[in-house]
């Protein structure tokens, strides 16, 4: 299977393999809050299986020119390989969008997400400005150009917890996600940094209160929770009480982005 943040653009699969290092700048202050939240729990390492997933067909109206995927998540597995928690497949490619639980897996010396720790993770694509953004805890860690003329197919199959090598199947155990997701929402435009910062400002908060976000919401967390859970995936009530934290360990190695093009 493939890995990274993948998107199909006019006959080319662009795989953006992101190495995120260095001290993150401008992280939103996240206040400590002691509360219980509803999560989708994908077991592991014990119980890790390609049978653990949530899968359903989706329509993303209005997302031809832009899309944002934002969620709270925490992972259970160390990064021996990227584990994909969000996989959107279409008839064009099984890797229209694939989001891994680790953005630094290409270099073992680069700091990684800490296991069993909550993070706010947002990936945006804007096909009008030809930009991809990755925002962690309200801090923009990547802004990268994408090919002009790109677009998104807005009808496909969404799988949470596995990476699709064919629509709805061909899962790989080494890419299976173990961890928890909370408040995963999809929007039909590139969210602005201040909007994402508002989402990240309350630890594990479900604060879809901005009118601009509600108007752009095309897949909500409440809709996701209504979908069938396969294997040992379960709806869990989990504490979200950790102290505010840095997501990526400081490093002086800088930021490097590798872009690969594959002809179909």
C-alpha positions as CSV (number, residue, x, y, z in Angstrom):
1,X,0.0,0.0,0.0
2,X,1.0,3.6,-0.3
3,X,1.5,6.0,2.5
4,X,1.6,9.7,3.3
5,X,-1.0,12.3,2.3
6,X,-2.2,11.2,-1.1
7,X,-4.4,12.8,-3.7
8,X,-5.2,12.1,-7.3
9,X,-4.7,15.1,-9.6
10,X,-5.6,14.8,-13.2
11,X,-4.0,11.4,-13.8
12,X,-1.2,11.9,-11.4
13,X,-1.0,10.6,-7.9
14,X,0.9,13.1,-5.8
15,X,2.3,11.6,-2.6
16,X,3.4,14.3,-0.2
17,X,5.8,12.7,2.2
18,X,6.2,15.2,5.0
19,X,9.0,15.3,7.4
20,X,8.0,17.6,10.2
21,X,10.7,18.7,12.6
22,X,11.7,21.7,14.6
23,X,9.9,23.6,17.3
24,X,6.3,24.3,16.2
25,X,5.5,28.0,16.1
26,X,2.3,29.6,17.2
27,X,0.7,26.6,18.9
28,X,-2.7,27.4,20.3
29,X,-2.9,27.4,24.1
30,X,-5.0,24.4,25.1
31,X,-6.4,24.6,28.6
32,X,-6.5,21.6,30.8
33,X,-10.0,20.2,31.0
34,X,-11.2,17.1,32.8
35,X,-14.1,15.7,30.8
36,X,-15.2,12.5,29.2
37,X,-15.7,12.4,25.4
38,X,-17.2,10.0,22.9
39,X,-14.5,8.3,20.8
40,X,-14.2,5.6,18.2
41,X,-11.7,3.1,19.6
42,X,-9.5,1.0,17.3
43,X,-7.7,-1.6,19.5
44,X,-4.0,-2.3,19.5
45,X,-1.4,-3.5,19.7
46,X,-3.4,-6.5,21.1
47,X,-6.4,-7.0,18.9
48,X,-4.9,-5.2,15.9
49,X,-6.6,-6.5,12.8
50,X,-7.6,-5.6,9.3
51,X,-11.1,-6.4,10.4
52,X,-11.2,-3.3,12.6
53,X,-12.7,-0.4,10.6
54,X,-15.6,1.9,9.9
55,X,-16.6,2.0,6.2
56,X,-19.4,3.8,4.3
57,X,-20.0,5.6,1.0
58,X,-19.8,9.4,1.1
59,X,-20.8,12.4,-1.0
60,X,-18.7,15.5,-0.5
61,X,-20.9,18.2,-2.2
62,X,-19.0,21.4,-3.0
63,X,-15.6,19.9,-2.3
64,X,-14.4,20.0,-5.9
65,X,-12.4,23.1,-5.1
66,X,-11.4,22.5,-1.5
67,X,-11.7,20.2,1.5
68,X,-10.6,20.1,5.1
69,X,-10.4,17.1,7.4
70,X,-10.1,17.9,11.1
71,X,-10.1,15.6,14.1
72,X,-8.8,14.9,17.6
73,X,-6.9,11.7,17.7
74,X,-4.4,9.7,19.7
75,X,-2.5,6.6,18.6
76,X,-1.5,3.5,20.4
77,X,1.3,2.2,18.1
78,X,4.9,3.4,17.7
79,X,5.8,4.4,14.2
80,X,7.3,1.2,12.7
81,X,5.2,2.2,9.6
82,X,2.6,4.8,8.9
83,X,-0.9,3.8,10.2
84,X,-3.7,5.3,8.2
85,X,-6.8,6.5,10.2
86,X,-8.6,8.2,7.3
87,X,-8.7,6.7,3.8
88,X,-10.9,8.1,1.1
89,X,-11.1,6.1,-2.2
90,X,-12.8,6.9,-5.5
91,X,-13.1,5.2,-8.9
92,X,-10.1,7.3,-9.9
93,X,-7.7,6.0,-7.1
94,X,-8.0,4.2,-3.8
95,X,-5.7,6.9,-2.4
96,X,-7.7,10.1,-3.1
97,X,-6.9,11.1,0.5
98,X,-5.0,9.1,3.0
99,X,-4.0,10.5,6.4
100,X,-1.4,8.7,8.5
101,X,-0.9,8.9,12.3
102,X,2.7,9.9,11.9
103,X,4.2,12.6,9.6
104,X,7.8,11.9,10.4
105,X,8.2,8.2,9.5
106,X,10.7,8.8,6.8
107,X,13.5,9.6,9.2
108,X,13.9,7.8,12.6
109,X,15.8,10.8,14.0
110,X,12.8,13.1,13.6
111,X,10.5,13.6,16.6
112,X,7.2,11.8,16.5
113,X,3.7,12.0,18.0
114,X,3.7,10.6,21.5
115,X,1.5,7.5,21.9
116,X,-1.6,7.7,24.1
117,X,-1.7,11.5,23.8
118,X,-4.4,13.6,22.2
119,X,-3.6,15.9,19.3
120,X,-5.7,18.1,17.0
121,X,-4.9,17.2,13.4
122,X,-6.2,19.1,10.4
123,X,-5.4,18.7,6.7
124,X,-6.7,21.1,4.1
125,X,-6.6,21.1,0.3
126,X,-7.4,24.2,-1.7
127,X,-7.5,23.6,-5.4
128,X,-8.2,27.2,-6.4
129,X,-4.9,28.4,-4.7
130,X,-3.2,25.0,-5.3
131,X,-2.2,24.7,-1.7
132,X,-2.1,21.9,0.9
133,X,-1.9,22.7,4.6
134,X,-1.2,20.5,7.6
135,X,-2.1,22.1,11.0
136,X,-1.3,20.4,14.3
137,X,-2.8,21.8,17.5
138,X,-3.6,25.0,15.7
139,X,0.0,25.5,14.4
140,X,0.6,25.4,10.7
141,X,3.4,22.9,10.1
142,X,3.2,22.7,6.4
143,X,2.0,24.8,3.5
144,X,2.9,23.1,0.2
145,X,1.9,23.8,-3.4
146,X,-0.1,21.2,-5.3
147,X,-0.4,21.0,-9.1
148,X,-2.5,23.6,-10.8
149,X,-5.8,22.2,-12.2
150,X,-6.2,19.7,-9.4
151,X,-9.6,18.7,-8.2
152,X,-11.3,16.2,-5.9
153,X,-13.7,13.5,-6.9
154,X,-16.6,14.1,-4.5
155,X,-18.2,10.6,-4.4
156,X,-16.4,7.7,-2.9
157,X,-15.8,5.3,-0.1
158,X,-14.5,6.4,3.3
159,X,-12.7,4.0,5.6
160,X,-11.6,4.9,9.1
161,X,-8.9,2.7,10.6
162,X,-7.4,1.1,7.5
163,X,-5.7,2.1,4.2
164,X,-7.5,1.1,1.0
165,X,-5.5,-0.4,-1.8
166,X,-8.7,-1.1,-3.6
167,X,-12.1,0.5,-3.0
168,X,-13.4,-0.9,0.3
169,X,-10.7,-3.6,0.7
170,X,-7.1,-4.8,0.3
171,X,-6.2,-3.7,3.8
172,X,-2.6,-4.1,5.1
173,X,-2.1,-5.0,8.7
174,X,1.1,-2.9,8.8
175,X,-1.0,0.2,8.0
176,X,-3.9,-0.6,10.3
177,X,-4.6,2.2,12.8
178,X,-4.8,1.6,16.6
179,X,-6.0,4.5,18.6
180,X,-8.9,6.8,19.1
181,X,-10.7,9.4,17.0
182,X,-12.9,12.1,18.4
183,X,-14.9,14.9,16.7
184,X,-13.8,14.1,13.1
185,X,-15.5,16.5,10.7
186,X,-15.1,17.2,7.0
187,X,-15.6,20.6,5.4
188,X,-16.0,21.6,1.7
189,X,-13.3,24.3,1.7
190,X,-9.9,25.1,3.1
191,X,-10.4,26.3,6.6
192,X,-8.5,29.4,7.7
193,X,-5.8,29.1,10.4
194,X,-7.9,31.1,12.9
195,X,-10.9,28.8,12.4
196,X,-8.7,25.7,12.9
197,X,-7.1,27.4,15.9
198,X,-10.6,27.8,17.4
199,X,-11.3,24.1,17.0
200,X,-8.0,23.2,18.7
201,X,-8.3,25.7,21.5
202,X,-10.5,23.6,23.7
203,X,-9.0,20.2,24.5
204,X,-11.1,17.5,22.7
205,X,-13.9,20.1,22.5
206,X,-16.8,19.6,20.1
207,X,-17.1,23.3,19.3
208,X,-18.6,23.4,15.8
209,X,-20.2,26.7,16.8
210,X,-18.9,29.1,14.2
211,X,-21.5,29.8,11.6
212,X,-18.9,29.7,8.8
213,X,-18.0,26.1,9.8
214,X,-21.5,24.9,10.1
215,X,-22.2,26.2,6.5
216,X,-19.2,24.3,5.2
217,X,-19.7,21.1,7.1
218,X,-20.3,18.1,4.8
219,X,-19.6,15.2,7.1
220,X,-20.1,15.5,10.8
221,X,-18.9,13.5,13.8
222,X,-22.5,12.7,14.7
223,X,-23.0,11.1,11.3
224,X,-19.8,9.1,11.6
225,X,-21.0,7.7,15.0
226,X,-24.1,6.4,13.3
227,X,-22.1,4.1,11.0
228,X,-21.5,0.4,11.6
229,X,-18.3,-0.5,13.5
230,X,-16.6,-3.6,12.2
231,X,-14.4,-6.0,14.0
232,X,-13.4,-4.8,17.5
233,X,-13.9,-1.1,16.8
234,X,-16.1,0.3,19.6
235,X,-17.7,3.5,20.7
236,X,-16.0,4.4,23.9
237,X,-16.2,7.1,26.6
238,X,-12.6,8.3,27.2
239,X,-11.0,10.8,29.4
240,X,-9.2,13.8,27.8
241,X,-7.3,15.2,30.7
242,X,-3.6,15.5,29.8
243,X,-1.7,18.7,30.3
244,X,-1.2,20.9,27.3
245,X,1.7,19.5,25.3
246,X,4.2,19.9,22.4
247,X,3.4,17.5,19.6
248,X,6.7,17.3,17.8
249,X,10.0,17.0,19.7
250,X,12.2,20.0,19.0
251,X,14.9,19.6,16.4
252,X,17.3,21.8,14.5
253,X,17.0,19.7,11.3
254,X,14.5,22.0,9.6
255,X,11.6,21.0,7.4
256,X,11.8,18.9,4.3
257,X,9.0,18.0,1.9
258,X,9.4,15.3,-0.7
259,X,6.9,15.2,-3.6
260,X,6.7,12.2,-5.8
261,X,4.7,11.9,-9.0
262,X,3.3,8.6,-10.4
263,X,1.9,8.2,-13.9
264,X,-1.3,6.1,-14.1
